[in-house]
Amino acid sequence: MATRKPSVPPRPLAPGDIVAGFCEALGEWTAAQVTDLDPAWKTAGVLDLDWSGPEPASVTDLGQPAALRLTHHSWAGKLSHVNLEWLLPRGCKVIGAMPLLHPGRSMSYSRGWRLGHQLAMQRRWDAGDHGPWSDSREVACTGAELNEALVRPAESRPDIWRLTARDVNSLDCALLAARYPGLAALRMSGNFGELTNASSLNQLASLKWLFITGLLGMGHADCLHPDRVPKLEFLGLHNIPYDYAVAMRARWRPQAPSGTLVNITGARKPEWLAKNIGNPLREWDGRAHISRARFTKATAQYKATRRAVMAALPADDGETSAARLAQIGREYAEAFNRLDGRAPFIETEEREELFDALDLIITNAQAATGKDLTAARQSLIDGAEAARDW
């Protein structure tokens, strides 16, 4: 039986409503107006207001609010108006309603109710700061850089509210939580690196947004608890251990009516990891417009191409090797031409991933043989470029 889509948001919300929320970038409360609701896409049109101040109790506390027009960077006076998911975050509240300040619908879509973000950037611009966005309370680094900082003796940094760590190979969450106890936003990503002591994230009582992508080591016992992380508004997990995904989904999906948006994809079992941890096309498994059959065939073709390239590389005759590699590239492209077929699925992202897969074959071969394979790489890519329809 088909699941009926909900016709109303999980939290009460209607066109004309004025929504208020605290903005870390401003250090004040700010507000926006809901302009419309789209049940088909489960989105809400959100129009930022040019206002910030103490926590408002009602619309009258805003004075005469006006819609925010953006002139920073290349906005050229456009309204700050975008479609967002229609689940109102738990940190936001409806303080009343008023006639629509702008009756039109936005054609822009985004994710995350970052109320006040555009207003903060506009005020910086108006003050003469036209450089890149920066905030001393935000940290962006690699996993290696973060580990280097965490092992050094240092005092706690409760002033840091946003932390982004990319390329994480290993990370002790207990050290992270002790060093940055005031985090409101935490994003960690890796190529199947490992987190330890992930249960320590429960110490981050101010956490509003958590994103974990491509990291392992977490289990059922590491789940976040709603009573310990009571402000969580967005939980995004992808390419994480299956048991952890199941437990977190069960724990947090019931929190939707309270204002937590849950997006958990790519729950990976151990047997899947054993097969795909070195597969550059693994992200295709579970992607909305790619069937399991196409993923399986794509993976098989990648492996066949890798074997063919490794067999061609030892040739002593450079010209023969180059010609063979170009042919392998053409065969690779033609195979994906057929797979794309009458219902094309290879779009910009997939096209880049297919070329990244070829590049990885040569990179790994170069590491294994110790040879400079620049020319081989070019022959393979040229062959694929000459034959591809995608």
LOLUM-984497 format. One record per residue (C-alpha): residue in three letters; x, z, y. Coordinates in Angstrom, 1 decimal, decimal comma. Example, Ala and Ser with C-alpha at 12.3 -4.5 7.8 and 13.67 -1.06 7.14 Angstrom:
2
+-----+--------+--------+--------+
: res :      x :      z :      y :
+-----+--------+--------+--------+
: Ala :   12,3 :    7,8 :   -4,5 :
: Ser :   13,7 :    7,1 :   -1,1 :
+-----+--------+--------+--------+
REM end
This chain:
390
+-----+--------+--------+--------+
: res :      x :      z :      y :
+-----+--------+--------+--------+
: Met :    0,0 :    0,0 :    0,0 :
: Ala :    1,4 :   -1,0 :    3,4 :
: Thr :    2,2 :    1,9 :    5,7 :
: Arg :    0,1 :    2,0 :    8,8 :
: Lys :    2,2 :    2,1 :   12,0 :
: Pro :    1,4 :    5,0 :   14,3 :
: Ser :   -0,6 :    4,1 :   17,4 :
: Val :    0,6 :    7,0 :   19,5 :
: Pro :    4,0 :    8,6 :   20,1 :
: Pro :    4,9 :   11,7 :   18,1 :
: Arg :    4,9 :   13,7 :   21,3 :
: Pro :    2,0 :   13,2 :   23,8 :
: Leu :    3,0 :   10,5 :   26,3 :
: Ala :    0,9 :    8,1 :   28,4 :
: Pro :    1,4 :    5,5 :   31,2 :
: Gly :    1,7 :    7,2 :   34,5 :
: Asp :    3,3 :   10,4 :   33,1 :
: Ile :    6,2 :   11,8 :   35,0 :
: Val :    8,9 :   13,1 :   32,7 :
: Ala :   11,7 :   15,5 :   33,8 :
: Gly :   14,9 :   16,3 :   32,0 :
: Phe :   18,3 :   17,9 :   32,7 :
: Cys :   21,2 :   15,4 :   33,3 :
: Glu :   24,7 :   16,6 :   32,4 :
: Ala :   26,3 :   13,9 :   34,6 :
: Leu :   24,5 :   15,2 :   37,7 :
: Gly :   24,4 :   18,9 :   36,8 :
: Glu :   20,7 :   18,8 :   37,9 :
: Trp :   17,3 :   17,9 :   36,7 :
: Thr :   16,0 :   14,4 :   37,2 :
: Ala :   12,8 :   12,5 :   36,5 :
: Ala :   11,3 :    9,1 :   35,4 :
: Gln :    7,9 :    7,6 :   35,1 :
: Val :    6,4 :    6,2 :   31,9 :
: Thr :    5,0 :    2,7 :   32,8 :
: Asp :    3,6 :    1,5 :   29,5 :
: Leu :    3,6 :    2,0 :   25,7 :
: Asp :    4,1 :   -0,6 :   23,0 :
: Pro :    2,7 :    0,6 :   19,6 :
: Ala :    4,0 :   -2,5 :   17,9 :
: Trp :    7,6 :   -1,7 :   18,7 :
: Lys :    7,1 :    2,0 :   19,3 :
: Thr :    8,7 :    1,8 :   22,7 :
: Ala :    7,9 :    3,2 :   26,2 :
: Gly :    8,7 :    1,6 :   29,5 :
: Val :   10,7 :    4,2 :   31,5 :
: Leu :   11,3 :    3,8 :   35,3 :
: Asp :   14,0 :    6,1 :   36,7 :
: Leu :   13,1 :    8,0 :   39,9 :
: Asp :   15,5 :    8,5 :   42,8 :
: Trp :   15,4 :   12,2 :   42,6 :
: Ser :   17,4 :   15,2 :   41,3 :
: Gly :   17,2 :   18,9 :   41,9 :
: Pro :   16,2 :   22,2 :   40,3 :
: Glu :   13,9 :   22,3 :   37,3 :
: Pro :   10,5 :   21,1 :   38,5 :
: Ala :    7,3 :   22,7 :   37,4 :
: Ser :    5,0 :   19,9 :   38,5 :
: Val :    5,0 :   16,5 :   40,3 :
: Thr :    4,6 :   18,2 :   43,7 :
: Asp :    8,1 :   19,6 :   43,3 :
: Leu :    9,5 :   16,1 :   43,5 :
: Gly :    8,2 :   15,5 :   47,0 :
: Gln :    7,6 :   11,8 :   47,6 :
: Pro :    9,4 :   10,2 :   44,6 :
: Ala :   10,5 :    6,6 :   44,7 :
: Ala :   11,6 :    4,3 :   42,0 :
: Leu :   15,4 :    4,0 :   41,7 :
: Arg :   16,9 :    0,7 :   42,8 :
: Leu :   20,4 :   -0,1 :   41,6 :
: Thr :   23,0 :   -1,7 :   43,7 :
: His :   26,1 :   -0,5 :   41,9 :
: His :   28,3 :   -3,1 :   40,2 :
: Ser :   26,2 :   -6,3 :   39,6 :
: Trp :   22,7 :   -4,8 :   39,7 :
: Ala :   21,8 :   -6,4 :   43,0 :
: Gly :   18,8 :   -4,2 :   43,9 :
: Lys :   17,0 :   -4,3 :   40,5 :
: Leu :   14,8 :   -1,4 :   39,4 :
: Ser :   16,2 :    1,0 :   36,9 :
: His :   13,5 :    0,2 :   34,4 :
: Val :   14,0 :   -0,1 :   30,6 :
: Asn :   12,2 :    0,1 :   27,3 :
: Leu :   13,2 :    3,1 :   25,2 :
: Glu :   12,0 :    4,6 :   21,9 :
: Trp :    8,7 :    6,3 :   22,6 :
: Leu :    9,7 :    9,6 :   21,1 :
: Leu :   10,1 :   11,9 :   24,1 :
: Pro :   13,3 :   14,0 :   23,5 :
: Arg :   12,8 :   17,7 :   23,1 :
: Gly :   14,8 :   18,4 :   26,2 :
: Cys :   12,4 :   16,4 :   28,4 :
: Lys :    8,9 :   17,5 :   29,5 :
: Val :    5,9 :   15,9 :   31,1 :
: Ile :    5,3 :   17,6 :   34,5 :
: Gly :    2,2 :   15,6 :   35,5 :
: Ala :    1,1 :   12,1 :   36,2 :
: Met :    0,7 :    9,8 :   39,2 :
: Pro :   -0,2 :    6,2 :   40,0 :
: Leu :    2,3 :    3,7 :   38,7 :
: Leu :    5,2 :    3,1 :   41,1 :
: His :    5,8 :   -0,3 :   39,5 :
: Pro :    3,0 :   -2,1 :   37,6 :
: Gly :    5,2 :   -4,6 :   35,8 :
: Arg :    6,8 :   -4,3 :   32,3 :
: Ser :   10,5 :   -4,3 :   31,7 :
: Met :   12,2 :   -7,0 :   29,6 :
: Ser :   15,2 :   -4,8 :   28,9 :
: Tyr :   15,7 :   -2,6 :   25,9 :
: Ser :   18,0 :    0,3 :   25,2 :
: Arg :   18,4 :    3,4 :   23,1 :
: Gly :   18,5 :    7,0 :   24,2 :
: Trp :   16,7 :    8,7 :   27,1 :
: Arg :   19,8 :    9,3 :   29,2 :
: Leu :   17,8 :   10,4 :   32,2 :
: Gly :   19,9 :   10,5 :   35,4 :
: His :   22,8 :    8,4 :   34,1 :
: Gln :   22,0 :    5,5 :   36,3 :
: Leu :   21,3 :    7,7 :   39,3 :
: Ala :   24,7 :    9,4 :   38,8 :
: Met :   26,5 :    6,1 :   38,8 :
: Gln :   24,5 :    4,9 :   41,9 :
: Arg :   25,4 :    8,0 :   43,8 :
: Arg :   29,1 :    7,5 :   43,0 :
: Trp :   28,9 :    4,0 :   44,2 :
: Asp :   27,1 :    5,0 :   47,4 :
: Ala :   29,9 :    7,5 :   48,0 :
: Gly :   32,5 :    4,7 :   47,9 :
: Asp :   33,7 :    5,2 :   44,3 :
: His :   33,6 :    1,7 :   42,9 :
: Gly :   36,0 :    2,3 :   40,0 :
: Pro :   35,2 :    2,6 :   36,3 :
: Trp :   32,9 :    5,4 :   35,3 :
: Ser :   34,8 :    8,6 :   34,5 :
: Asp :   33,9 :   12,2 :   34,0 :
: Ser :   36,5 :   14,9 :   33,5 :
: Arg :   34,1 :   16,6 :   31,1 :
: Glu :   34,1 :   13,7 :   28,7 :
: Val :   36,8 :   13,0 :   26,1 :
: Ala :   37,3 :    9,7 :   24,3 :
: Cys :   40,2 :    9,5 :   21,8 :
: Thr :   41,3 :    8,4 :   18,4 :
: Gly :   41,1 :   10,7 :   15,4 :
: Ala :   44,8 :   11,0 :   15,3 :
: Glu :   44,9 :   12,0 :   19,0 :
: Leu :   42,2 :   14,5 :   18,5 :
: Asn :   43,9 :   16,1 :   15,5 :
: Glu :   47,2 :   16,3 :   17,5 :
: Ala :   45,3 :   18,2 :   20,3 :
: Leu :   43,5 :   20,5 :   17,9 :
: Val :   46,6 :   21,7 :   16,1 :
: Arg :   48,3 :   22,7 :   19,3 :
: Pro :   47,5 :   26,3 :   20,5 :
: Ala :   45,1 :   26,0 :   23,4 :
: Glu :   42,2 :   27,9 :   24,9 :
: Ser :   38,6 :   26,9 :   24,2 :
: Arg :   37,2 :   24,1 :   26,4 :
: Pro :   33,5 :   24,9 :   26,9 :
: Asp :   33,4 :   22,6 :   29,9 :
: Ile :   33,7 :   19,4 :   27,7 :
: Trp :   30,2 :   18,1 :   27,1 :
: Arg :   30,8 :   14,7 :   25,5 :
: Leu :   33,4 :   13,8 :   22,8 :
: Thr :   33,9 :   10,4 :   21,2 :
: Ala :   36,5 :   10,2 :   18,4 :
: Arg :   37,1 :    6,8 :   16,8 :
: Asp :   39,2 :    5,7 :   13,8 :
: Val :   39,0 :    9,1 :   12,2 :
: Asn :   41,0 :    9,4 :    9,0 :
: Ser :   40,5 :   13,2 :    8,6 :
: Leu :   39,1 :   15,9 :   10,9 :
: Asp :   38,5 :   19,6 :   10,5 :
: Cys :   35,1 :   20,3 :   12,1 :
: Ala :   35,9 :   24,0 :   12,3 :
: Leu :   38,8 :   23,3 :   14,7 :
: Leu :   36,7 :   20,9 :   16,7 :
: Ala :   33,8 :   23,3 :   17,1 :
: Ala :   36,1 :   26,2 :   18,1 :
: Arg :   37,9 :   24,1 :   20,8 :
: Tyr :   34,8 :   22,4 :   22,2 :
: Pro :   31,9 :   24,8 :   21,8 :
: Gly :   29,8 :   23,4 :   24,7 :
: Leu :   29,4 :   19,9 :   23,4 :
: Ala :   26,1 :   18,2 :   24,1 :
: Ala :   27,1 :   14,8 :   22,7 :
: Leu :   29,4 :   14,1 :   19,7 :
: Arg :   30,3 :   10,7 :   18,2 :
: Met :   32,7 :   10,4 :   15,3 :
: Ser :   33,5 :    7,1 :   13,5 :
: Gly :   35,9 :    5,9 :   10,9 :
: Asn :   36,7 :    3,6 :    8,1 :
: Phe :   35,5 :    6,0 :    5,4 :
: Gly :   37,7 :    8,8 :    6,6 :
: Glu :   37,0 :   12,4 :    5,7 :
: Leu :   35,4 :   15,4 :    7,5 :
: Thr :   36,1 :   18,9 :    6,3 :
: Asn :   34,1 :   22,0 :    7,2 :
: Ala :   31,3 :   19,9 :    8,5 :
: Ser :   28,9 :   22,9 :    8,4 :
: Ser :   30,8 :   24,2 :   11,4 :
: Leu :   29,0 :   21,7 :   13,5 :
: Asn :   26,2 :   24,3 :   13,4 :
: Gln :   28,2 :   26,3 :   15,9 :
: Leu :   27,5 :   23,7 :   18,6 :
: Ala :   24,3 :   25,3 :   19,9 :
: Ser :   24,2 :   22,9 :   22,9 :
: Leu :   24,4 :   19,8 :   20,8 :
: Lys :   21,8 :   17,1 :   21,8 :
: Trp :   23,2 :   13,9 :   20,3 :
: Leu :   25,2 :   13,6 :   17,1 :
: Phe :   26,5 :   10,2 :   15,8 :
: Ile :   28,5 :   10,0 :   12,5 :
: Thr :   29,5 :    6,6 :   11,2 :
: Gly :   31,8 :    5,7 :    8,3 :
: Leu :   32,9 :    9,2 :    7,3 :
: Leu :   32,8 :   11,1 :    4,0 :
: Gly :   33,3 :   14,6 :    2,7 :
: Met :   30,0 :   16,1 :    3,7 :
: Gly :   27,4 :   17,5 :    1,3 :
: His :   24,1 :   19,3 :    1,1 :
: Ala :   25,8 :   22,6 :    2,2 :
: Asp :   27,0 :   21,0 :    5,4 :
: Cys :   23,6 :   20,2 :    6,8 :
: Leu :   22,7 :   21,1 :   10,4 :
: His :   20,0 :   23,7 :   10,8 :
: Pro :   17,3 :   23,2 :   13,4 :
: Asp :   17,3 :   26,9 :   14,2 :
: Arg :   21,1 :   26,8 :   14,9 :
: Val :   21,2 :   23,5 :   16,7 :
: Pro :   17,8 :   23,8 :   18,5 :
: Lys :   18,5 :   21,2 :   21,2 :
: Leu :   19,2 :   18,2 :   19,0 :
: Glu :   17,4 :   15,1 :   20,3 :
: Phe :   19,1 :   12,3 :   18,4 :
: Leu :   20,6 :   12,3 :   14,9 :
: Gly :   22,4 :    9,0 :   14,0 :
: Leu :   24,1 :    8,8 :   10,6 :
: His :   25,4 :    5,6 :    9,0 :
: Asn :   27,7 :    5,0 :    6,0 :
: Ile :   27,8 :    8,6 :    4,9 :
: Pro :   27,6 :   10,4 :    1,5 :
: Tyr :   24,2 :    9,9 :   -0,2 :
: Asp :   23,6 :   13,6 :   -0,9 :
: Tyr :   24,3 :   14,5 :    2,8 :
: Ala :   22,0 :   11,7 :    4,0 :
: Val :   19,1 :   12,9 :    1,8 :
: Ala :   19,5 :   16,5 :    2,8 :
: Met :   19,7 :   15,7 :    6,5 :
: Arg :   16,7 :   13,4 :    6,4 :
: Ala :   14,6 :   16,0 :    4,7 :
: Arg :   15,7 :   18,7 :    7,1 :
: Trp :   15,3 :   16,7 :   10,4 :
: Arg :   12,5 :   14,2 :   10,0 :
: Pro :    9,9 :   16,9 :   10,3 :
: Gln :   11,4 :   17,7 :   13,7 :
: Ala :   10,1 :   14,4 :   15,2 :
: Pro :    7,0 :   16,0 :   16,7 :
: Ser :    9,3 :   18,4 :   18,5 :
: Gly :   11,4 :   15,6 :   19,9 :
: Thr :   14,3 :   14,7 :   17,5 :
: Leu :   14,8 :   11,0 :   16,8 :
: Val :   16,3 :   10,5 :   13,3 :
: Asn :   18,1 :    7,3 :   12,3 :
: Ile :   19,9 :    7,6 :    8,9 :
: Thr :   21,1 :    4,4 :    7,2 :
: Gly :   23,8 :    3,5 :    4,7 :
: Ala :   23,5 :    6,5 :    2,4 :
: Arg :   26,4 :    5,7 :    0,0 :
: Lys :   26,6 :    6,9 :   -3,6 :
: Pro :   30,1 :    7,3 :   -5,2 :
: Glu :   29,7 :    4,2 :   -7,3 :
: Trp :   28,9 :    2,1 :   -4,3 :
: Leu :   32,0 :    3,5 :   -2,5 :
: Ala :   34,2 :    2,7 :   -5,5 :
: Lys :   33,0 :   -1,0 :   -5,4 :
: Asn :   32,9 :   -1,5 :   -1,7 :
: Ile :   35,3 :    0,7 :    0,2 :
: Gly :   37,7 :   -2,2 :    0,5 :
: Asn :   35,0 :   -4,8 :    1,1 :
: Pro :   35,0 :   -6,1 :    4,7 :
: Leu :   31,4 :   -7,4 :    4,3 :
: Arg :   30,1 :   -4,0 :    3,1 :
: Glu :   28,1 :   -3,6 :    6,3 :
: Trp :   25,8 :   -6,4 :    5,1 :
: Asp :   24,4 :   -4,2 :    2,4 :
: Gly :   21,2 :   -2,8 :    3,9 :
: Arg :   21,3 :   -4,8 :    7,1 :
: Ala :   17,7 :   -5,7 :    8,0 :
: His :   17,8 :   -9,5 :    7,8 :
: Ile :   20,2 :   -9,7 :    4,8 :
: Ser :   18,8 :   -9,4 :    1,2 :
: Arg :   20,6 :   -7,6 :   -1,5 :
: Ala :   21,1 :  -10,9 :   -3,4 :
: Arg :   22,8 :  -12,5 :   -0,4 :
: Phe :   25,0 :   -9,5 :    0,0 :
: Thr :   26,0 :   -9,7 :   -3,7 :
: Lys :   26,8 :  -13,4 :   -3,4 :
: Ala :   28,7 :  -12,9 :   -0,2 :
: Thr :   30,9 :  -10,2 :   -1,7 :
: Ala :   31,6 :  -12,3 :   -4,8 :
: Gln :   32,6 :  -15,3 :   -2,6 :
: Tyr :   34,9 :  -13,0 :   -0,5 :
: Lys :   36,6 :  -11,8 :   -3,7 :
: Ala :   37,0 :  -15,3 :   -5,0 :
: Thr :   38,5 :  -16,5 :   -1,8 :
: Arg :   40,9 :  -13,5 :   -1,8 :
: Arg :   42,1 :  -14,4 :   -5,3 :
: Ala :   42,5 :  -18,0 :   -4,4 :
: Val :   44,6 :  -17,2 :   -1,3 :
: Met :   46,9 :  -14,8 :   -3,2 :
: Ala :   47,4 :  -17,5 :   -5,8 :
: Ala :   48,3 :  -20,1 :   -3,2 :
: Leu :   50,8 :  -18,0 :   -1,2 :
: Pro :   53,7 :  -18,0 :   -3,6 :
: Ala :   54,1 :  -21,8 :   -3,3 :
: Asp :   57,7 :  -22,8 :   -2,2 :
: Asp :   56,5 :  -26,0 :   -0,5 :
: Gly :   55,2 :  -24,9 :    2,9 :
: Glu :   53,2 :  -28,1 :    3,4 :
: Thr :   51,6 :  -27,8 :    0,0 :
: Ser :   50,7 :  -24,1 :    0,6 :
: Ala :   49,3 :  -24,9 :    4,1 :
: Ala :   47,2 :  -27,7 :    2,7 :
: Arg :   45,9 :  -25,6 :   -0,1 :
: Leu :   45,0 :  -22,7 :    2,3 :
: Ala :   43,1 :  -25,1 :    4,5 :
: Gln :   41,2 :  -26,3 :    1,5 :
: Ile :   40,4 :  -22,7 :    0,5 :
: Gly :   39,2 :  -22,1 :    4,1 :
: Arg :   36,9 :  -25,1 :    3,8 :
: Glu :   35,5 :  -24,0 :    0,5 :
: Tyr :   34,8 :  -20,5 :    1,9 :
: Ala :   32,9 :  -22,0 :    4,8 :
: Glu :   31,0 :  -24,4 :    2,6 :
: Ala :   30,0 :  -21,6 :    0,3 :
: Phe :   28,5 :  -19,7 :    3,2 :
: Asn :   26,9 :  -22,8 :    4,5 :
: Arg :   25,0 :  -22,9 :    1,3 :
: Leu :   24,2 :  -19,2 :    1,3 :
: Asp :   22,9 :  -19,5 :    4,9 :
: Gly :   20,6 :  -22,2 :    3,5 :
: Arg :   17,1 :  -22,9 :    4,8 :
: Ala :   16,6 :  -19,3 :    6,1 :
: Pro :   19,7 :  -18,8 :    8,2 :
: Phe :   21,0 :  -15,2 :    8,5 :
: Ile :   24,5 :  -15,7 :    9,8 :
: Glu :   24,4 :  -14,8 :   13,5 :
: Thr :   27,1 :  -13,9 :   15,9 :
: Glu :   27,9 :  -10,6 :   14,3 :
: Glu :   28,0 :  -12,0 :   10,8 :
: Arg :   30,2 :  -15,0 :   11,9 :
: Glu :   32,7 :  -12,6 :   13,4 :
: Glu :   32,7 :  -10,5 :   10,2 :
: Leu :   33,3 :  -13,6 :    8,1 :
: Phe :   36,4 :  -14,5 :   10,1 :
: Asp :   37,5 :  -10,9 :   10,1 :
: Ala :   37,3 :  -11,0 :    6,3 :
: Leu :   39,6 :  -14,0 :    6,2 :
: Asp :   42,0 :  -12,3 :    8,6 :
: Leu :   42,0 :   -9,2 :    6,4 :
: Ile :   43,0 :  -11,2 :    3,3 :
: Ile :   46,1 :  -12,5 :    5,1 :
: Thr :   46,9 :   -9,1 :    6,7 :
: Asn :   46,8 :   -7,4 :    3,3 :
: Ala :   48,9 :  -10,2 :    1,7 :
: Gln :   51,4 :   -9,9 :    4,5 :
: Ala :   51,7 :   -6,1 :    3,9 :
: Ala :   52,1 :   -6,7 :    0,1 :
: Thr :   54,7 :   -9,5 :    0,3 :
: Gly :   56,6 :   -8,5 :    3,5 :
: Lys :   56,4 :  -12,1 :    4,6 :
: Asp :   55,4 :  -13,5 :    8,0 :
: Leu :   52,2 :  -15,3 :    7,2 :
: Thr :   51,2 :  -16,4 :   10,7 :
: Ala :   51,1 :  -20,1 :    9,7 :
: Ala :   49,1 :  -19,3 :    6,5 :
: Arg :   46,6 :  -17,4 :    8,5 :
: Gln :   46,1 :  -20,3 :   10,9 :
: Ser :   45,7 :  -22,8 :    8,0 :
: Leu :   43,0 :  -20,7 :    6,4 :
: Ile :   41,1 :  -20,2 :    9,7 :
: Asp :   41,4 :  -23,9 :   10,7 :
: Gly :   40,0 :  -24,9 :    7,3 :
: Ala :   37,0 :  -22,6 :    7,7 :
: Glu :   36,4 :  -23,7 :   11,3 :
: Ala :   36,4 :  -27,4 :   10,3 :
: Ala :   33,7 :  -27,0 :    7,7 :
: Arg :   31,4 :  -24,2 :    8,9 :
: Asp :   27,8 :  -24,8 :   10,0 :
: Trp :   27,3 :  -21,1 :   11,0 :
+-----+--------+--------+--------+
REM end
